[in-house]
Amino acid sequence: MNKGSDEALASEWHELMARYHRLTCRLDRELESSHGISASEFEVLQLLHASGDGGCLRMHVLAEQVHLSQSALSRLVAKLESEGLVERTLCTDDRRSVFTTITAAGTERYLAARPTQRAILREQAITSAP
């Protein structure tokens, strides 16, 4: 690659990251003010809701799917648990594994917040279209 194409690539990367951060900040503001959850909390609830296994995932599987460090995910799940939105249980077969399950209250909060999140994503897609 030549220097010009590297600079163009770096510029595209910068723009992508800027769009991502603007969108994440907007999602955080709107979801927090309207539904009392952050974008990351919404993402965890969404993954659990969509898991197809009774809203339950092993923590290590959840960690592979979210964009958080293991420690940040543990803190986030602890917060959701304290609010009654998820429950954590030890696996009976392997006591090193922990399951995280969305509760009825968590499902209710997720379903209430989903239209807000989707509207913001739709708006972003429209304003970003070429």
JOVEN-V676995 format. One record per backbone hydrogen bond with DSSP energy under -1.0 kcal/mol. CO is the residue of the C=O (numbers start at 1). NH is the residue of the N-H. Records with the same first field share a line. If there is no record, write none. Layout:
BEGIN
CO: NH, NH
END
This chain:
BEGIN
2: 6
3: 7
4: 8
5: 9
6: 10
7: 11
8: 12
9: 13
10: 14
11: 15
12: 16
13: 17
14: 18
15: 19
16: 20
17: 21
18: 22
19: 23
20: 24
21: 25
22: 26
23: 27
24: 28
25: 29
26: 30
27: 31
28: 32
29: 33
30: 34
31: 35, 37
32: 36
38: 42
39: 43
40: 44
41: 45
42: 46
43: 47
44: 48
45: 49
46: 50
48: 51
55: 102
57: 100
58: 62
59: 63
60: 64
62: 66
69: 73
70: 74
71: 75
72: 76
73: 77
74: 78
75: 79
76: 80
77: 81
78: 82
79: 83
80: 85
81: 84
85: 103
87: 101
89: 99
94: 97
97: 91
98: 59
99: 89
100: 57
101: 87
103: 107
104: 108
105: 109
106: 110
107: 111
108: 112
109: 113
110: 114
113: 117
114: 118
115: 119
116: 120
117: 121
118: 122
119: 123
120: 124
121: 125
122: 126
123: 127
124: 128
END
